[in-house]
Amino acid sequence: MAKAGRLTQRDIARIAGVSQATVSLVLNDAKAAEGRIPDETRERVQKAIRETGYVADPIARRMAKGLNRILGVFTYEPAFPSAQADFFAPFLFGIEETAQTLGYDLLLLTGAPANRGKRKIFDENNRLRLADGCVILGREFDRAELKRLVAGDYPFVAVGRRDPIGGPTGAPVPYVGADYVAATAEMVRRAKAKGHTRLAYVGPSKGAESSVDRWAGFASAIAEAELVLHIPEVGGKALPMLEAIRASGASVVFFTEMADAVIVDAAARSQNLAVPGDLSIVVLGSHLRPMQSGTRFTTFSVPREEMARRATQMLCERIEAGSAGEQVVLPCEPVEGDTLGVIHPSDKATS
């Protein structure tokens, strides 16, 4: 059976064995339909709508009555568990604030578990088109679904930079992202300015665009400094990670994840190591709350609320004006913390 998003009123009319005008009347003017259309005919139309899922597609009603003024919000990861609350909360605040200002309601689209429990935008119970358009959140997107969205006519905007579909010269994805490249490069320059020349990096260099961008910024700024250790896969075991960092001779370690920095910081202090005296720590992007460790990490702030506001505004422009959308990257601001210390020439001589 065809997907709901591909159906038209003509399809519903054919399935129900009625005219397209009858389907339009049932969809858009239920009270009038009650008096003008026999109950049996109306029930056939409604049955066809229920069985195909067309009830979730408001395109016909949009043409007849204007927009529903509903924005969808879809996340590839659960938005509300405590482990992810710091990551998603600012995005949700920004989306809600802008939607309210622009006169839209919000609909949280949770999708449905598919293979291996991964969320999917498109499935047999798809409700995407209940909303006029959708803001999509997630560290990693399903590339097949993203390709389908770009090829379709449904307005959407991604939060976070996304590569073009089909390679660098492929179809662009509308998004609002953060400039992790420039922000990470700046943190490396700050470490080098404090005398650090032996650097460690904990986090992936491949995968999601945010990971690729951080690594690109890090690699571009190293210059005369030396990468003495790269741990791409983090298993969450603090002491082995700390031991590897210390054995490498690194004086500063860059973490892509705040949670990893927290456990290594705690492990270092449990070993009577001073942070930043014996080991400096830099986190490549902060969460809303800097965990409950009591440590003020040297990091940069990701403008999550502003990213969400701009993405929501761009989505509304796509819905109302039919614009193609843009690729917008917002700057991140350095945050001075307590975990990046100065390496003196005498320290290098004895290291």
N, C-alpha and C positions, 0 to 999 in steps of 0.2 A: 504494500500500500504506500502511496506517495506521502512524503513528510508534510506536516502541517504547514510549514513555511512556504511550500511550493504550490499549495492549493489556491484556487481562485473560486469565486462565486459560481462560475460556470461549471467547475468540477463538482461542487456540492449539488448544483441543479441536476447534473447528469446522474449522480449517484442516487439522488432522491426521486428522480423522474418527474421534475417540475421545471418551471421556467426560471431563468435567472432573476427576473423581476420578483418572483415569489420568494426566492432566497433572500434577496435584498430587503424585502419587506419584513420578513421574519427577523433578520439580523438587526435592522435599523429602526424598526417601528413596531415593537411587539404588541402594543395596545391596539393599533390599527389592524394588525394581523389577526388578532383574536376575533374581530368582527367580520373580516373580509376573507379569511382563509379557513377552510374546513379544518376541524381539529385533527383529523387523520393526516391531512396534507402537512399541516404545521409540525406534527409529530415526526413525519418522515424526514422533513428538513432538519429538525433538531437532532434526530437520531444520526443522520449523516454527519452533522457537525460534531456530535459527541465522539463518534467512532473514528473520525479522521483527525480530530484534534483541531479542526479549523476554528473552533470557538476561541482558541488562544491567539488567533491572528486578527488584529483589529484593522487591517489595511482598508477593507471596504468601509468600515465605520469611520475610519480616519478621513476618507474621501468625502463621506456624506456629512460628517459632523465636526471635522477638524481633529486635532491631536487629542490623545487621551491624557496628555501631560503627566505621564508616568515614565520615570527613568529606571532602568534595571541596573542592578549592581551584582556582578558575578565574580566570585573568587575561586581560584583553583585550590586554595588551601582553606581550611576552616578559619573563619574570621574571629571567632569569639573564645576559643580555649585560652586559658591563662598563658600557655607557652607562647602564643602568637599575638596576644592582646596588644603588646607594645608595638608590634609591627603594623597591625592593621588599624588600630584606633584612630591615629591622625588622618589616615585616608578617609575613613568613614565620617569623621567630623567635617572634613573639607567638602566631601560630596554632599552631605546633608545640608550644610550651611548654604552652599551655592544653589542646590536644587530648590530650597525654600525661597531664596531670594528671587529666583527666576520663575517661581510659581509651578514647580513640578513636585509630585509625590515620588517616593522611592519604593522600589520593589526588590527585595533581596532574593536573588536567584541562586539556589544552592545546587542546582543540577541534580544528578543522580549518580551513585557509585557505578563504575563500569569495571573494566578489567583491572584486577588488583586494587580495587577500591578507589581508583583515581576519578576525580570529578570530571564530567564532560559537559560542555555547553550544549551540544546536540545529542539528544537521545530520543527514545520513543515517546517520552513524556515531556518533550520540550515545551517550555512556556516562555521562550525568549520574546516572542512578539506580543505578549501582553503589554510590554513596555514599548515606548516609541523608539528607544535606543538604549544602549547599555555601556556602562563603564566597566572595564574588565581589569581585575587585579590578580596578581600572582607573580612570584619570583620567576617561575618557568611556565611558559604557555605551551599548550598542545599545538605544534606547528601545523598539523593537518587541519585542526579547527580554525586556526588563524588564517590559513590559506582560504578556507571556505568562507570565512567572514569577509575577507578582502575581496573575494570574487563576487560576493553577493551584494544586495542592495540595502542591507540592514545597517543603520547607523551605529557605530561603536567607536570608542576611544580606549586605548590601552593606557594604563598607568605604569610607567617604566619604559625605557627604551626597548624597541623591538627591531630586529633586523628585517630588511625587506624580504618579501616572499620571493624565493627563487634566486637568492644571491644579491650581491651589492647593487646590481642594476635592475633588480626585480621590482615588483609592485610594492610601493611604500605602505607602511602601516601607520595610521594616525595614532600619535602617542604624546604624552608629556612625561619626560624622564628627568633624572638627576645626572649632573655632570660628574660621574665617578672618576672619569679619566683625569680631569684637571684637579679634582679634590685630592685624589690619592697622590698624584705627582707633587702637589704642594706639601703634603705630609712628609714625603720622602725628602724634599728639599729642606724642610724644617729640621728633620733628624740630621741630615748632613751638615747643616749650619751649626749644629750643636756638637759636631765632631764625630758622629757615628759613620763608620766606613764598612762595618761588617753587619749585614742585615739578614734577618730571617723573615720568612713569609709563611703564614699559616692560612691556607684557604685555596680553593681551586683556581686554576688559570683558564679553564674551559667550562662549557656548559651554558648557564643562563647569561644573558647579556650583561647583567650587573657584575657577574664574576669576571667575565672577559674584560669589561671596562676597567675594573679595579686593577687587574693584572697589567693591562696596557699602560695605565697611568704609572704604576709602580716601575715597570720595565723602562719606560721612557725617561724616568728621572734618576735612575741609578748612576749613570755616568761612571765616575771614578770609583764609586763605592762597589762593594762586592756582595753578591747574594751567596751566603754561605750555607743556607738551609732553606728548602721549600718543602712544606708538608701539605700536599694537596687534599688528602683525605684525612679528616679529623674524626678520631674514634671516641673522643670525649674523655680519654684517660689522661689526667693532668700530669702526674709525675713522670711517666715515660715521655710525654711531650716536652716537659720542662728539662728533663735530662738530655734530650736530643738537642734542644736549643742551647743549653749550656755547653755541651760537648762541641758544638759547631763554632764556638767562639763569638757568636753574635752578641752585640751589645744592645741591639734593639730588635724587637720582633713586631711585625705588622700582622694584625688579625683581621680577617674579613667578617668574623662573627663576634659580637660582644660576649656571647655566652662562653666562647673558648677563652677569650681574654680574662674573663672573671675567674675561671677555674685555674688557669695557669698563674694568675696573680695570687690567688689564695695558696696554691701549692708553693710558690716561691717564698711567700711570707712564712709558711709553715716550716720551711727549710732555713729560716733566718736569713733569707736573702732580701736585700733592700730594693724596693722598686720606687724610684728609678736608679738608685745608687749602683746596684749590681746588674740590673737588667731593666731596660726601658721598654715600655709597651705603648703601641699606637693601635687604635681601633679605627678601621676604615668605614665609619658610618655609625651613628648613634641611634638608639631606640628612644622612645618617648621617655622612659625611665631608665637610668643607667644601672639597672639591676639593684640588688640590695646588698652589694658588697661593701659599700662605704667608700669605694675608690672613685676618684674623679679622673676618668681616663682621658688622655689626650686623643682627640678624635675630630670628626667634622659632623655637622648636623645636616641631615637629609631633609629637604623642605617638603615633607610628606603632605602636610595640609595644603600647601600652595600647589603642589603637583595635582592633588585631587580637585582643588577648586578650578584650576586651569583646564583639567581634563573634562570636568563636568560642563564648564562653559563652552569648550570646544564641541562637546557632544550636542549641546542644545543648538549651536550654530549649524551643525550638520543636519539636525532634525528639521529645524525651521527654515534654513536657507539653502539646504542641499549642498553645503560646502564639502570639499573633499577631505578636509582635515589637514593637520600639519604635523611636523615632527619638531617638538619643542623640548629643549634641554635647559633645566634651571640650575643655577650655581649652588654649591654647598658651602657653608661657612665653617672655617676652622673653629674648633673649641679648645681653648687652652685648658689642659688638665694638669694633673700632678704626676704623670707617669712617663714623661719624656725628659730625661736629664741631660746634662752636659758631660761630654767626654773630653777630658783634658789631655794634652800631649803626654804627660807623665803616665796617665792611665793606659794609653796605647802602648807605651814602652814596656809596661809590666804585664800586659795582657797576653 
